[in-house]
C-alpha cells in the first residue's frame, strides 16, 4: 500500500493561492529577446503566432521569477559596491517592426578594466551544472542563448560591450565576463527573426522525430506534431499579417483594419486557420460564399473550418 501523503497546511495552501491570484498566464507580445538563441525556427514561429495555450504561471514559477529579479538587483549592487555607476535598468530594445523585443538589466560605467567604457549589464543565475560550464568555456559556448540575447541588446542600443554576470545558486560564486559586440552575429540573428516573423506558414521542424531530445521541453511540441489543434484567433488565421513598420502591429485582410492585441486574442467569426497549422489534415472542399474550408483529419473525421465560428 502506498503511503498516505502528508497534508499541506492551510496556511501554505493560502500562500500558494495568493501567489497565483490576480496573475494572468504569460504570453509575449512578440518574439522575446530570450528566444533569439532558440535553435528551431518552427518553435519561434509557433510561439510568435501563439499557436499553443499560454504558459501557466503557477505559484512555483512566480517564486522563480521573483528570485531572478532579486538576484539581478544583488548583482547590480555588487557593481555599485565597487564604485560603478549603474543606470538604465529595464531599458527597452526593439527590432523587426517592434515584434522582436526585450529589456536590459542595466548599463554600467566605471568597471576597473575599462573605467570610461559604457557596458550593458546582463545578470543571470544558474545551478552548479550550468554555472560550471559557463565558467569553463565562457558564455558564448557555455550558454549560447544568453550570448545571442545580449548581442541583440548591443546591436539595438549601439553599445559595443557587455559585462555578463552569473551567480551560482549552489554556493553564491559569481562569474563575470566582458564580451565585445559581434556585429555580423547580431545582424544575422536579427535578420533570422525577421525572416521567421514574415513567414506566412510554419517552417520545417528541427526535430526529425517526436521523441528527439531537442524537442523534449518544447512548449509547442503538441501543436507542432498535430497532437493538439492550434488555438483559433487572429494570429493563427490566414487573413492576418504582422506589420514591419510600427510597434508590433498586425493587419487583417478580411476586415481591412489593424488589429489591437485584445482583438488578436479574441479572433472573430471569420477566422480560418493557416492550412499548414492543421498538421496531417487534407483539404477536400472550399466554400467561398460561406467562407469555410473542409478538411479530412488524420483519423478520417471531417472538419469544417469556419463553420463553428458562425453566429
N, C-alpha and C positions, 0 to 999 in steps of 0.2 A: 504493500500500500504506500502510495506517495505521501510524503509528509505534508501536513496542513501548513500552508504559508502563514507567516506571522501577519497579523492585521496591521494596516497602515494607520497611524494615529490620525484622529480627526483634525488636529491642528496642521499636520503635514499635508493632508489632503486639501485643506483650505488654502495653504500656501501654494500648492500646485495649481489650484483653480484661479487664485489671484494672479499668478504669473501669466496665465494664458488669457485671462479675461480682458476683453477690450482690444486684443491684438488680432488683426486680420492675418490670414495666410499670406505668405510673401510671394510677390512676383515683381520682377524688374520692369521698368517702363520700356527698356530696350535691351541691348546686349551689355551686361555689366562688365566693367574693365577686368574683373577677375576671371572672366570667361575667355579672354583673348588667347590664353595658353591652352584652352581645351583642344585636344588633338582632332576630334571628329567634327567636320563641317556640318554633318547632319544633326548632331546633337545641338550645336549652336543654333541652327535654323529652326528646329522644332521648339526649342526654348524661346527663341525670339517670336515665333508665331503662337506661343502659348498653347501648344498642342496638348500638353498633359495638364492634369489638375495642379493647382498651385501648391507649393511646398507648405505642408502643415507645420506651423510654429508651435511646438509643444513646450511645456514648461522647461524641459531639459535644454532645448535649443535656445530658448530665451535666456537661460542662465549662461550658456556657452557664448552667445553674442555679447552679453554683459561682461563676461570675463575678458573677451577680446578687447572691448572698449577700455576696460580698466587697465589691461596690460599695455595698451597703446599709450595711455597717459603716463604710465610709470616709465616707459622707455623715453618718452619726450622729456620727462622730468630729469632723467639721467643726463641728457644733453644740457639742460638748463643748469644742472648742478655744477657742471664744469665750465660755465660761463658762455655757453652758446645762446644765441638769440633764436627763439623758435616762434614761428607765426604761421598763418595760412592754413590752420587746421580745417579740414573738410572743404578746402577749395575745390571747385568742380572742374572737371576736364570733359570736353565733349568733342566728338568727331562723327563722321558719316551721317551728316544731317541731324545730329543730336541723338541718333539711335545708339551709338557707342558712347558709354558714359561711366564716369567714376568720380571718386573723391579721394584726394591725397590725405595722408595722415598729418602732414605738415611740411614746413620749409625751415631750414636752419642755416645760420651764418655763424662762423667762429670755430669750426672744427680745427683742432690743433694741427692737423695735417695740411689744411688749406684755409687759413683764417679768413680770407677775403672772398672765398668761393661760396656762392649760394648752392645749397643742396636740397633736393626733395627728400623727405624722410619717409621711409616705408617701414612700418612696425609690424612684426609678426610674433607669434608664439607657437611652439610645437612640442610634441612629445620627444622622448630621447632618440628614437629611431630616425625621425626626420631631421632633428637638430644635428645629430652626428653626421648625417650625410651632407648637409649644407656646410657644416664646419670643415669637413674633409675636402669636399670638392668645390666649394663656392656655390653661390646661389644660382648661377646660370645652369650648372649641371645638376646641383643638388635639389633645386626646386624651380624648374624652368617656368612653371606657371606664374610664380611671383616675378621672375625676371621679365616675362612678357608684359605683365601688368605695369610695372614701373617704367619700362621702356616707353610705353604708350603715354604715361604721365609726363615724362621728359619731353617727348615729341609734342604733346599738346600744349605744354606750358613754356616751351623754349628754354628749359633749364638742362644743362648738359652733365649733371652729376646727381647721383642718388646716394644717400647713406642708408644702407639696409641694416636693420637691427632685428634680431630674433632672440627670444627668451626660451630657454629650455624649461619646460613645465615641470620636469622632474627635480632639477637641482638649482634652478634660478640662474644658471650660467647664461651670459649674454654674448652673442656673436655679432660682430659689426663688420661691414664690408662697404667700401666706397666703389661704386660702379659707374663707368662712363656711359654716355649716351651712344647708342649704336643706331645711327640714322637709317642705314639700309634695313636692319632688322625691324625697326619700328615702322617704317613706311610699308614694308611688306606685310607686317601684322595688321596694320590699319586697312590696307588695300584688300587683304583677305576677308576681313569682317565686312567691308563694303560689298564685296562680291557676294558673300553669303546672304547679306540683307536683301540684295537686289534679285536673288534667285526667286522666280515665280513658283518653283516646285522644290521639294526637299532634295538635296544632293545625295549621292550614294553613301552607303554605310562604310565606316571604318572596319567594323567587325564583320568577319566572314561567316560567323555562325552565332546562334543565340547565346551559347554559353562561353563565348570569347571572354577571357578575363578582362579585356579592356573595357567591356561594357557591363561589368558586374554591378557597378554602382551608378549607372546612368539612369537619371530620373525619367528620361524619355524612352526607355527601352520598350515598355509595353505598347506605346503608340507606334514606335519605330518599326516593330515587328508585326504590327496588326493584331495584337492580342486584345487591345482596347481601342475603341474608336476615338479619334481626336475630339476635343471639345468643339462645340458648334458656336462660333462667334465670328466677329469680323476678321480677325487675323487668320483664321483658318478658311476664310471664304475666298472664292476665286474672283470676286468683284473688287477686293481691296488691294491696295498697293502702298508700301512705305514711301514717303516723300524724302528726298535727299537735299532739300533746300530750306530747312527750317529747324525746329526743335522737336525732333521725334514725331513728326506729323504723319498721318495716314489719310489716304483718299479712297472714297467709294465710287466706283464707276457706275454702279447700279442706280444710285441716287444722286450722282454728280455733286458730291459735297465732301468737305473734310470731316474727319471723324475724331470726336473727343475720346479720351481714354475710357470714360464711362460708356460711351456708345460702342466702342470696340469690344468691351467686355460683355455688353448686353446682346449684341448681334441684332438681327431683325428677321421678319418672316421671309425675306427674300434670300436668306443665307444659303449658299451652296458650297459644299466642300471643294477645296482644291482636289481634283481627282486623285492625284498621287498620294494624298494623305490616307485614302481608303486602300490600304495595303492588301493586295490579293483580290480586290473586287474587280469584276468585269462589267464594263458599261454595256448595257443591252438596249437602251432606249433613251430618248431625249425629247421633251415636250416644251418647245419654246413658249407656247401660249400660257401654259400653266407654270412655266419656269421650274420644271422638275427634271431630274436625271435619274434613270432607273439602272440599278446595278444588281448583279448576282454576287452574293457574298461567297467567300471560300467554302462555306458549309452548304451552299446551294440555295440559301434563302434569298428572297427578292427584297431589295431595299430601295425605296423611292426617296431620293434626296430632295428636300424641299417640300415634300407633301406634309410632313409633320410640323413644318413651320407655319403653315397657313392658319389664318384666323378662323 
